[in-house]
């Protein structure tokens, strides 16, 4: 049990490592959270600092999820991997080291699910990308992809535990995008390309 808790704590603090914060400092000498949308994520890094910054942030945040879940599966078991996956996403979204001002967890969630269920991950990402390309709204693509993920799990007859787990992360995604949802409904959400 003690080892399990240590893994969870490690996962949470790994999630605290804000890729966009360090990218902002290195590439623009700014705190990314004080610019653009104020979100410490790949989309805001892209808008404020350009494509290179956005891509680096995306990869960095995905890698956080991939590495902790991969290690937890290798050295522990699938249950530990699930727990660490949730912990690293929470750590990214609500980082104590950055006064709980983090990102929205999409890239980190992709990294987590890459090791948990790669097929569902690929299908969800494809759906999200299609919506982003058609609508030019990153938030809409992200929300729809994560909301549909548990239903894809159901269609593919995944274990009930995994379906519930995906629903929990889906709800967390919706919560983190609540301001985006308001802007989408009001027609004031920023498009990726105008």
Z-matrix of the N, CA and C atoms (Angstrom, degrees):
N
C 1 1.472
C 2 1.531 1 111.13
N 3 1.340 2 114.97 1 -40.81
C 4 1.468 3 119.71 2 -179.72
C 5 1.530 4 110.48 3 -62.90
N 6 1.330 5 115.80 4 -40.91
C 7 1.462 6 120.07 5 179.54
C 8 1.538 7 110.51 6 -65.40
N 9 1.333 8 116.00 7 -38.17
C 10 1.467 9 121.97 8 177.95
C 11 1.524 10 110.24 9 -59.56
N 12 1.334 11 116.61 10 -46.20
C 13 1.472 12 122.02 11 -179.25
C 14 1.528 13 110.57 12 -63.85
N 15 1.332 14 116.15 13 -40.06
C 16 1.469 15 120.53 14 179.12
C 17 1.529 16 110.17 15 -60.91
N 18 1.330 17 116.46 16 -42.92
C 19 1.465 18 121.19 17 177.87
C 20 1.529 19 111.29 18 -60.75
N 21 1.332 20 115.83 19 -42.72
C 22 1.465 21 120.69 20 -178.99
C 23 1.527 22 110.50 21 -63.91
N 24 1.318 23 116.38 22 -44.41
C 25 1.472 24 121.44 23 178.98
C 26 1.528 25 109.78 24 -62.31
N 27 1.336 26 115.60 25 -44.61
C 28 1.469 27 120.89 26 178.55
C 29 1.529 28 110.68 27 -59.05
N 30 1.336 29 115.71 28 -44.19
C 31 1.475 30 120.85 29 179.63
C 32 1.527 31 110.83 30 -62.71
N 33 1.320 32 116.35 31 -43.99
C 34 1.472 33 120.08 32 -179.56
C 35 1.528 34 110.87 33 -60.37
N 36 1.333 35 116.94 34 -46.68
C 37 1.471 36 119.67 35 -177.15
C 38 1.527 37 112.04 36 -74.03
N 39 1.321 38 117.31 37 -25.54
C 40 1.467 39 119.34 38 171.90
C 41 1.524 40 108.85 39 -65.20
N 42 1.337 41 115.93 40 -40.22
C 43 1.462 42 121.01 41 176.18
C 44 1.515 43 112.61 42 -61.69
N 45 1.342 44 116.57 43 -28.01
C 46 1.470 45 122.07 44 179.75
C 47 1.530 46 112.65 45 -66.76
N 48 1.331 47 116.39 46 -22.68
C 49 1.468 48 119.74 47 -179.11
C 50 1.530 49 108.05 48 -69.02
N 51 1.316 50 116.04 49 105.87
C 52 1.462 51 122.06 50 -175.10
C 53 1.526 52 111.14 51 -88.66
N 54 1.320 53 115.32 52 104.84
C 55 1.468 54 120.06 53 -179.90
C 56 1.521 55 111.34 54 -58.15
N 57 1.332 56 116.06 55 -46.12
C 58 1.468 57 119.54 56 -176.27
C 59 1.526 58 112.03 57 -65.36
N 60 1.333 59 116.96 58 -32.49
C 61 1.465 60 120.17 59 178.72
C 62 1.537 61 109.88 60 -62.58
N 63 1.332 62 115.53 61 -47.74
C 64 1.465 63 119.96 62 -178.72
C 65 1.528 64 111.44 63 -71.49
N 66 1.315 65 116.91 64 -35.53
C 67 1.466 66 120.55 65 175.40
C 68 1.531 67 109.59 66 -62.82
N 69 1.333 68 115.97 67 -42.75
C 70 1.466 69 120.65 68 178.34
C 71 1.518 70 112.21 69 -61.16
N 72 1.327 71 116.09 70 -43.09
C 73 1.472 72 120.57 71 -179.73
C 74 1.523 73 111.34 72 -67.25
N 75 1.339 74 116.32 73 -42.48
C 76 1.463 75 120.63 74 -175.18
C 77 1.538 76 111.55 75 -77.12
N 78 1.334 77 116.31 76 -43.73
C 79 1.467 78 119.39 77 -173.13
C 80 1.529 79 114.05 78 -91.67
N 81 1.329 80 117.34 79 -20.21
C 82 1.462 81 118.45 80 -177.43
C 83 1.515 82 114.42 81 -137.23
N 84 1.345 83 116.49 82 -0.22
C 85 1.470 84 121.23 83 -177.56
C 86 1.533 85 111.78 84 52.86
N 87 1.350 86 114.76 85 41.65
C 88 1.463 87 120.20 86 -179.64
C 89 1.536 88 110.05 87 -133.54
N 90 1.307 89 115.45 88 161.66
C 91 1.465 90 121.31 89 168.21
C 92 1.524 91 104.91 90 -93.43
N 93 1.334 92 116.56 91 108.44
C 94 1.461 93 121.73 92 -174.26
C 95 1.526 94 112.21 93 -56.09
N 96 1.328 95 116.80 94 -25.28
C 97 1.470 96 121.13 95 -178.45
C 98 1.526 97 112.72 96 -71.55
N 99 1.335 98 116.09 97 -11.73
C 100 1.468 99 120.62 98 177.75
C 101 1.530 100 112.31 99 -102.23
N 102 1.330 101 115.34 100 10.75
C 103 1.462 102 119.52 101 -177.62
C 104 1.530 103 110.41 102 -133.90
N 105 1.326 104 115.42 103 157.65
C 106 1.452 105 120.43 104 178.63
C 107 1.517 106 111.57 105 60.29
N 108 1.327 107 115.78 106 -128.57
C 109 1.464 108 120.83 107 179.80
C 110 1.530 109 112.38 108 -79.14
N 111 1.341 110 116.05 109 -12.08
C 112 1.460 111 119.89 110 -177.85
C 113 1.512 112 113.06 111 84.55
N 114 1.319 113 116.50 112 0.95
C 115 1.463 114 121.31 113 -178.71
C 116 1.531 115 110.21 114 -87.55
N 117 1.331 116 115.12 115 137.98
C 118 1.467 117 120.09 116 179.92
C 119 1.522 118 109.99 117 -90.34
N 120 1.335 119 115.48 118 65.50
C 121 1.456 120 119.92 119 -177.70
C 122 1.514 121 112.32 120 -140.12
N 123 1.339 122 115.21 121 179.22
C 124 1.460 123 121.52 122 -173.94
C 125 1.529 124 113.08 123 -65.48
N 126 1.332 125 117.18 124 -39.99
C 127 1.472 126 119.95 125 -177.90
C 128 1.519 127 111.56 126 -63.46
N 129 1.328 128 115.96 127 -43.29
C 130 1.466 129 118.95 128 179.33
C 131 1.518 130 111.03 129 -68.72
N 132 1.333 131 117.48 130 -37.69
C 133 1.467 132 120.81 131 176.39
C 134 1.524 133 110.18 132 -61.95
N 135 1.338 134 116.31 133 -39.43
C 136 1.462 135 121.63 134 177.86
C 137 1.522 136 110.96 135 -62.60
N 138 1.325 137 116.80 136 -46.97
C 139 1.465 138 121.05 137 -177.17
C 140 1.526 139 111.79 138 -67.31
N 141 1.334 140 116.42 139 -40.81
C 142 1.465 141 120.83 140 -173.87
C 143 1.526 142 112.16 141 -83.17
N 144 1.346 143 116.72 142 -41.88
C 145 1.467 144 120.00 143 -171.27
C 146 1.528 145 115.06 144 -116.30
N 147 1.325 146 117.33 145 -5.71
C 148 1.455 147 119.52 146 176.41
C 149 1.526 148 114.30 147 106.49
N 150 1.336 149 113.51 148 176.54
C 151 1.468 150 121.50 149 -173.81
C 152 1.529 151 112.36 150 -60.29
N 153 1.325 152 117.22 151 -45.50
C 154 1.463 153 120.90 152 -177.52
C 155 1.528 154 110.86 153 -58.55
N 156 1.313 155 116.52 154 -45.61
C 157 1.467 156 121.22 155 179.33
C 158 1.522 157 111.04 156 -63.74
N 159 1.338 158 116.17 157 -40.44
C 160 1.457 159 120.76 158 179.24
C 161 1.511 160 112.45 159 -63.92
N 162 1.335 161 116.11 160 -43.18
C 163 1.470 162 121.40 161 -179.42
C 164 1.528 163 110.77 162 -67.08
N 165 1.326 164 116.85 163 -43.87
C 166 1.475 165 120.51 164 179.01
C 167 1.528 166 110.21 165 -61.26
N 168 1.327 167 116.52 166 -42.76
C 169 1.459 168 121.18 167 179.30
C 170 1.523 169 110.97 168 -63.66
N 171 1.321 170 115.93 169 -45.32
C 172 1.460 171 120.91 170 179.20
C 173 1.530 172 111.18 171 -58.49
N 174 1.316 173 116.56 172 -48.65
C 175 1.465 174 121.33 173 -178.97
C 176 1.528 175 110.84 174 -64.88
N 177 1.329 176 116.31 175 -43.46
C 178 1.463 177 120.72 176 -179.72
C 179 1.519 178 112.39 177 -61.47
N 180 1.333 179 115.93 178 -44.39
C 181 1.460 180 120.08 179 -179.15
C 182 1.527 181 111.70 180 -70.22
N 183 1.326 182 117.36 181 -35.77
C 184 1.462 183 120.59 182 175.03
C 185 1.526 184 110.63 183 -64.75
N 186 1.328 185 115.44 184 -41.82
C 187 1.462 186 121.17 185 -177.20
C 188 1.524 187 111.85 186 -61.16
N 189 1.334 188 116.67 187 -35.34
C 190 1.472 189 120.33 188 177.48
C 191 1.521 190 110.60 189 -57.07
N 192 1.329 191 115.20 190 -48.12
C 193 1.455 192 119.79 191 -179.87
C 194 1.510 193 112.69 192 -66.69
N 195 1.322 194 116.31 193 -41.24
C 196 1.461 195 121.13 194 -178.25
C 197 1.516 196 112.01 195 -65.30
N 198 1.327 197 116.91 196 -46.11
C 199 1.454 198 119.78 197 -173.33
C 200 1.528 199 112.92 198 -67.40
N 201 1.337 200 117.23 199 -42.47
C 202 1.460 201 118.88 200 -176.69
C 203 1.529 202 111.06 201 -71.88
N 204 1.330 203 117.16 202 -39.62
C 205 1.470 204 120.09 203 179.01
C 206 1.528 205 110.30 204 -69.47
N 207 1.328 206 116.44 205 -40.57
C 208 1.458 207 120.29 206 177.26
C 209 1.524 208 112.30 207 -60.96
N 210 1.326 209 116.26 208 -45.22
C 211 1.467 210 120.64 209 179.14
C 212 1.519 211 111.67 210 -67.25
N 213 1.322 212 116.47 211 -40.17
C 214 1.469 213 120.59 212 -179.70
C 215 1.533 214 110.83 213 -64.75
N 216 1.325 215 116.39 214 -38.43
C 217 1.476 216 119.99 215 177.88
C 218 1.524 217 110.57 216 -68.15
N 219 1.321 218 115.89 217 -38.69
C 220 1.473 219 120.55 218 -176.40
C 221 1.525 220 111.89 219 -72.43
N 222 1.329 221 115.99 220 -46.95
C 223 1.464 222 119.95 221 -175.92
C 224 1.530 223 113.21 222 -92.31
N 225 1.328 224 116.91 223 -15.96
C 226 1.455 225 120.19 224 -179.42
C 227 1.515 226 110.93 225 -122.41
N 228 1.333 227 115.48 226 -114.30
C 229 1.469 228 120.80 227 178.33
C 230 1.529 229 109.28 228 -154.13
N 231 1.310 230 115.38 229 -178.01
C 232 1.463 231 120.05 230 -175.90
C 233 1.525 232 111.93 231 -65.71
N 234 1.327 233 117.19 232 -34.58
C 235 1.471 234 121.15 233 178.61
C 236 1.527 235 110.52 234 -63.29
N 237 1.325 236 115.34 235 -42.57
C 238 1.468 237 119.91 236 178.11
C 239 1.521 238 110.17 237 -65.42
N 240 1.327 239 116.22 238 -38.96
C 241 1.467 240 120.73 239 179.17
C 242 1.533 241 110.98 240 -61.52
N 243 1.339 242 116.51 241 -42.20
C 244 1.465 243 120.47 242 178.04
C 245 1.526 244 111.02 243 -62.67
N 246 1.324 245 116.18 244 -45.46
C 247 1.468 246 121.06 245 -179.22
C 248 1.528 247 111.02 246 -63.34
N 249 1.331 248 116.21 247 -42.74
C 250 1.466 249 120.38 248 179.59
C 251 1.532 250 110.86 249 -68.02
N 252 1.325 251 116.42 250 -34.62
C 253 1.466 252 120.34 251 177.69
C 254 1.517 253 111.59 252 -61.74
N 255 1.325 254 116.33 253 -45.32
C 256 1.469 255 120.28 254 178.24
C 257 1.523 256 110.33 255 -66.13
N 258 1.337 257 116.30 256 -40.54
C 259 1.469 258 120.87 257 -178.34
C 260 1.530 259 111.97 258 -64.55
N 261 1.322 260 117.48 259 -39.92
C 262 1.472 261 119.63 260 -178.48
C 263 1.523 262 110.56 261 -70.56
N 264 1.342 263 117.41 262 -34.13
C 265 1.473 264 120.67 263 176.49
C 266 1.525 265 110.16 264 -67.12
N 267 1.331 266 116.70 265 -44.63
C 268 1.474 267 120.83 266 177.72
C 269 1.525 268 110.01 267 -62.46
N 270 1.329 269 116.69 268 -39.87
C 271 1.459 270 121.07 269 178.02
C 272 1.515 271 112.49 270 -63.12
N 273 1.335 272 116.02 271 -35.55
C 274 1.468 273 120.54 272 177.11
C 275 1.529 274 111.22 273 -71.72
N 276 1.334 275 115.84 274 -42.38
C 277 1.467 276 120.79 275 -177.26
C 278 1.527 277 112.78 276 -72.89
N 279 1.342 278 115.42 277 -38.41
C 280 1.472 279 120.88 278 -175.59
C 281 1.531 280 110.17 279 -130.59
N 282 1.338 281 117.13 280 70.47
C 283 1.467 282 121.00 281 -175.49
C 284 1.532 283 112.95 282 -79.23
N 285 1.306 284 116.46 283 117.27
C 286 1.461 285 120.25 284 179.65
C 287 1.532 286 110.80 285 -62.44
N 288 1.324 287 117.39 286 -31.07
C 289 1.471 288 121.30 287 -179.00
C 290 1.534 289 112.30 288 -70.60
N 291 1.330 290 116.45 289 -17.52
C 292 1.464 291 120.91 290 178.74
C 293 1.527 292 110.54 291 -121.77
N 294 1.345 293 114.76 292 36.18
C 295 1.468 294 121.93 293 175.96
C 296 1.538 295 112.01 294 56.57
N 297 1.338 296 115.71 295 36.04
C 298 1.469 297 123.52 296 175.60
C 299 1.536 298 113.12 297 63.72
N 300 1.330 299 116.33 298 18.28
C 301 1.462 300 121.06 299 178.98
C 302 1.528 301 108.90 300 -105.37
N 303 1.332 302 115.32 301 90.18
C 304 1.459 303 119.90 302 -175.81
C 305 1.511 304 113.67 303 -116.57
N 306 1.327 305 115.01 304 -151.81
C 307 1.456 306 120.80 305 -179.58
C 308 1.520 307 111.21 306 -96.19
N 309 1.321 308 115.08 307 -160.74
C 310 1.475 309 119.57 308 -177.17
C 311 1.519 310 112.93 309 -109.65
N 312 1.326 311 115.62 310 -0.86
C 313 1.456 312 120.10 311 166.98
C 314 1.515 313 118.15 312 86.10
N 315 1.327 314 118.60 313 3.43
C 316 1.461 315 119.24 314 -176.20
C 317 1.532 316 112.11 315 -67.33
N 318 1.321 317 117.12 316 -52.44
C 319 1.466 318 120.32 317 -178.42
C 320 1.533 319 110.84 318 -62.32
N 321 1.323 320 116.42 319 -41.71
C 322 1.470 321 119.81 320 179.28
C 323 1.522 322 110.45 321 -65.92
N 324 1.327 323 117.13 322 -37.76
C 325 1.470 324 121.15 323 176.54
C 326 1.529 325 111.26 324 -63.56
N 327 1.327 326 116.26 325 -40.02
C 328 1.469 327 119.77 326 177.09
C 329 1.525 328 109.84 327 -60.51
N 330 1.335 329 116.26 328 -43.96
C 331 1.457 330 120.65 329 177.93
C 332 1.520 331 112.18 330 -60.71
N 333 1.327 332 116.38 331 -43.18
C 334 1.466 333 121.75 332 179.68
C 335 1.527 334 110.42 333 -62.11
N 336 1.330 335 116.34 334 -49.82
C 337 1.466 336 120.53 335 -175.45
C 338 1.521 337 112.77 336 -73.33
N 339 1.328 338 117.49 337 -17.41
C 340 1.462 339 120.39 338 175.88
C 341 1.518 340 110.34 339 -59.61
N 342 1.329 341 116.33 340 -37.47
C 343 1.459 342 120.84 341 179.72
C 344 1.527 343 112.70 342 -90.83
N 345 1.318 344 116.77 343 -24.71
C 346 1.466 345 120.03 344 -178.02
C 347 1.528 346 111.30 345 -81.71
N 348 1.330 347 117.08 346 -45.48
C 349 1.466 348 121.02 347 178.51
C 350 1.524 349 108.98 348 -155.92
N 351 1.333 350 117.32 349 88.12
C 352 1.467 351 120.95 350 -175.47
C 353 1.523 352 114.40 351 -61.21
N 354 1.333 353 118.15 352 -33.10
C 355 1.471 354 120.58 353 -179.00
C 356 1.521 355 110.56 354 -66.22
N 357 1.340 356 116.53 355 -47.61
C 358 1.463 357 120.84 356 177.98
C 359 1.521 358 110.14 357 -62.50
N 360 1.322 359 116.07 358 -38.13
C 361 1.468 360 121.13 359 178.98
C 362 1.527 361 110.75 360 -61.46
N 363 1.321 362 116.84 361 -48.56
C 364 1.467 363 121.05 362 -179.26
C 365 1.525 364 110.84 363 -61.06
N 366 1.336 365 116.51 364 -45.91
C 367 1.463 366 120.33 365 -179.49
C 368 1.528 367 111.66 366 -62.80
N 369 1.335 368 116.42 367 -43.14
C 370 1.468 369 120.96 368 -179.84
C 371 1.525 370 111.34 369 -65.29
N 372 1.329 371 116.24 370 -42.67
C 373 1.465 372 120.92 371 179.77
C 374 1.528 373 110.60 372 -64.01
N 375 1.321 374 116.94 373 -41.66
C 376 1.476 375 120.54 374 178.33
C 377 1.523 376 110.60 375 -60.85
N 378 1.336 377 116.42 376 -45.61
C 379 1.468 378 120.98 377 178.08
C 380 1.529 379 110.25 378 -59.80
N 381 1.342 380 115.93 379 -46.86
C 382 1.460 381 120.54 380 179.82
C 383 1.512 382 112.50 381 -60.46
N 384 1.332 383 116.75 382 -43.61
C 385 1.466 384 121.15 383 -179.11
C 386 1.527 385 111.46 384 -65.53
N 387 1.329 386 117.00 385 -39.59
C 388 1.469 387 120.69 386 178.48
C 389 1.527 388 109.86 387 -61.13
N 390 1.335 389 116.19 388 -45.19
C 391 1.471 390 120.41 389 -179.55
C 392 1.529 391 110.65 390 -65.35
N 393 1.338 392 116.89 391 -40.54
C 394 1.466 393 120.39 392 178.77
C 395 1.529 394 110.56 393 -63.77
N 396 1.331 395 117.19 394 -44.31
C 397 1.463 396 121.17 395 -179.49
C 398 1.527 397 111.83 396 -65.24
N 399 1.328 398 116.78 397 -37.06
C 400 1.468 399 121.16 398 -178.67
C 401 1.535 400 112.22 399 -77.19
N 402 1.335 401 115.57 400 -43.21
C 403 1.475 402 119.84 401 -173.67
C 404 1.519 403 113.95 402 -95.99
N 405 1.347 404 116.30 403 -23.22
C 406 1.471 405 124.13 404 -173.89
C 407 1.542 406 112.14 405 69.69
N 408 1.334 407 117.03 406 13.48
C 409 1.463 408 121.73 407 176.68
C 410 1.523 409 109.06 408 -105.26
N 411 1.341 410 117.21 409 109.07
C 412 1.465 411 121.28 410 178.33
C 413 1.523 412 110.06 411 -64.13
N 414 1.324 413 116.20 412 -41.04
C 415 1.462 414 120.24 413 -177.86
C 416 1.524 415 111.30 414 -62.13
N 417 1.326 416 117.16 415 -41.73
C 418 1.463 417 120.94 416 -179.41
C 419 1.531 418 110.74 417 -63.82
N 420 1.326 419 115.80 418 -45.58
C 421 1.467 420 119.83 419 178.08
C 422 1.513 421 111.91 420 -61.77
N 423 1.324 422 116.47 421 -41.25
C 424 1.465 423 121.50 422 -179.91
C 425 1.520 424 111.28 423 -64.81
N 426 1.328 425 115.95 424 -46.38
C 427 1.462 426 120.98 425 -178.06
C 428 1.525 427 111.04 426 -63.96
N 429 1.321 428 116.42 427 -49.11
C 430 1.461 429 120.17 428 -178.00
C 431 1.530 430 111.19 429 -62.35
N 432 1.330 431 116.42 430 -43.35
C 433 1.470 432 120.30 431 -179.99
C 434 1.529 433 111.39 432 -59.66
N 435 1.327 434 116.71 433 -44.38
C 436 1.462 435 120.24 434 -178.26
C 437 1.527 436 111.72 435 -73.65
N 438 1.326 437 116.82 436 -34.24
C 439 1.476 438 120.12 437 178.31
C 440 1.531 439 110.12 438 -68.13
N 441 1.333 440 117.02 439 -37.21
C 442 1.462 441 120.70 440 -178.88
C 443 1.528 442 113.02 441 -77.99
N 444 1.337 443 117.28 442 -21.56
C 445 1.469 444 120.63 443 -176.15
C 446 1.533 445 113.79 444 -52.93
N 447 1.346 446 119.54 445 -48.18
C 448 1.475 447 117.86 446 179.19
C 449 1.532 448 112.95 447 -64.83
N 450 1.334 449 117.19 448 -30.37
C 451 1.463 450 119.75 449 178.91
C 452 1.532 451 110.86 450 -73.23
N 453 1.335 452 115.68 451 -32.07
C 454 1.466 453 119.83 452 173.47
C 455 1.526 454 108.81 453 -65.32
N 456 1.329 455 115.65 454 -39.44
C 457 1.475 456 120.74 455 176.22
C 458 1.533 457 110.39 456 -58.21
N 459 1.327 458 115.59 457 -43.68
C 460 1.472 459 120.79 458 -179.84
C 461 1.525 460 110.35 459 -63.66
N 462 1.345 461 116.52 460 -46.11
C 463 1.466 462 121.26 461 -179.33
C 464 1.523 463 111.79 462 -61.81
N 465 1.331 464 116.01 463 -34.68
C 466 1.467 465 120.78 464 -179.94
C 467 1.533 466 112.11 465 -88.51
N 468 1.348 467 115.30 466 5.97
C 469 1.475 468 122.38 467 176.07
C 470 1.528 469 112.99 468 57.11
N 471 1.332 470 114.51 469 46.15
C 472 1.453 471 119.91 470 175.35
C 473 1.534 472 110.00 471 -74.07
N 474 1.338 473 118.05 472 161.30
C 475 1.470 474 120.89 473 179.49
C 476 1.533 475 111.75 474 -58.27
N 477 1.331 476 115.16 475 147.52
C 478 1.467 477 121.18 476 -177.20
C 479 1.528 478 111.06 477 -56.72
N 480 1.319 479 117.00 478 -39.45
C 481 1.468 480 121.43 479 -179.91
C 482 1.527 481 111.17 480 -58.58
N 483 1.314 482 116.25 481 -41.45
C 484 1.466 483 121.15 482 -178.89
C 485 1.529 484 111.01 483 -71.09
N 486 1.318 485 116.46 484 -35.67
C 487 1.467 486 120.89 485 177.67
C 488 1.527 487 109.90 486 -64.68
N 489 1.328 488 117.15 487 -46.35
C 490 1.474 489 121.75 488 178.88
C 491 1.524 490 110.00 489 -61.56
N 492 1.329 491 116.07 490 -43.83
C 493 1.474 492 122.22 491 178.86
C 494 1.531 493 110.41 492 -57.43
N 495 1.335 494 116.16 493 -45.04
C 496 1.461 495 120.88 494 -179.25
C 497 1.522 496 111.27 495 -67.48
N 498 1.335 497 117.38 496 -36.60
C 499 1.462 498 121.19 497 175.81
C 500 1.531 499 110.72 498 -60.96
N 501 1.332 500 116.64 499 -41.32
C 502 1.474 501 121.35 500 -179.61
C 503 1.528 502 110.17 501 -61.27
N 504 1.327 503 116.63 502 -46.73
C 505 1.468 504 120.61 503 -179.89
C 506 1.526 505 110.45 504 -68.36
N 507 1.320 506 116.74 505 -33.84
C 508 1.459 507 121.14 506 176.11
C 509 1.526 508 111.02 507 -62.68
N 510 1.324 509 116.76 508 -43.58
C 511 1.473 510 121.34 509 178.06
C 512 1.528 511 110.78 510 -64.38
N 513 1.336 512 116.45 511 -38.37
C 514 1.461 513 120.96 512 177.43
C 515 1.531 514 110.20 513 -63.00
N 516 1.324 515 115.74 514 -39.76
C 517 1.467 516 120.81 515 178.01
C 518 1.525 517 111.19 516 -62.16
N 519 1.332 518 116.16 517 -44.90
C 520 1.467 519 120.73 518 179.08
C 521 1.528 520 110.06 519 -61.33
N 522 1.326 521 116.27 520 -43.15
C 523 1.467 522 120.39 521 179.35
C 524 1.528 523 110.59 522 -61.30
N 525 1.308 524 117.13 523 -44.57
C 526 1.458 525 121.15 524 -178.86
C 527 1.529 526 112.54 525 -67.68
N 528 1.320 527 116.38 526 -23.34
C 529 1.465 528 120.81 527 179.87
C 530 1.529 529 112.75 528 -102.95
N 531 1.322 530 117.41 529 18.12
C 532 1.477 531 120.34 530 -175.74
C 533 1.527 532 111.96 531 -59.98
N 534 1.339 533 118.03 532 -37.79
C 535 1.472 534 120.08 533 178.61
C 536 1.529 535 110.48 534 -69.34
N 537 1.344 536 116.35 535 -35.97
C 538 1.468 537 120.34 536 177.00
C 539 1.516 538 110.80 537 -65.25
N 540 1.331 539 116.07 538 -40.22
C 541 1.465 540 120.31 539 178.93
C 542 1.528 541 111.26 540 -60.71
N 543 1.331 542 115.91 541 -41.97
C 544 1.461 543 120.34 542 178.18
C 545 1.525 544 110.49 543 -60.92
N 546 1.346 545 116.01 544 -44.89
C 547 1.465 546 120.28 545 -179.47
C 548 1.528 547 111.44 546 -67.92
N 549 1.334 548 116.29 547 -35.47
C 550 1.472 549 119.19 548 177.42
C 551 1.523 550 110.57 549 -63.80
N 552 1.327 551 116.42 550 -43.41
C 553 1.461 552 121.03 551 178.98
C 554 1.527 553 111.57 552 -67.12
N 555 1.351 554 115.91 553 -32.45
C 556 1.470 555 120.62 554 -179.46
C 557 1.530 556 113.01 555 -86.09
N 558 1.334 557 116.15 556 -9.48
C 559 1.461 558 120.56 557 -178.37
C 560 1.511 559 113.66 558 75.99
N 561 1.344 560 116.83 559 23.30
C 562 1.470 561 120.64 560 -177.46
C 563 1.524 562 112.62 561 -114.51
N 564 1.318 563 117.31 562 6.43
C 565 1.472 564 120.30 563 -179.90
C 566 1.522 565 110.51 564 -68.89
N 567 1.329 566 116.64 565 141.68
C 568 1.457 567 121.71 566 179.75
C 569 1.521 568 110.41 567 -75.65
N 570 1.333 569 116.45 568 135.17
C 571 1.455 570 121.60 569 175.84
C 572 1.520 571 109.08 570 -86.73
N 573 1.318 572 114.87 571 155.88
C 574 1.465 573 120.16 572 178.48
C 575 1.513 574 110.17 573 -63.74
N 576 1.325 575 115.14 574 -44.79
C 577 1.467 576 121.44 575 176.93
C 578 1.518 577 107.86 576 -129.98
N 579 1.316 578 116.66 577 125.33
C 580 1.459 579 120.64 578 -178.39
C 581 1.521 580 111.61 579 -88.09
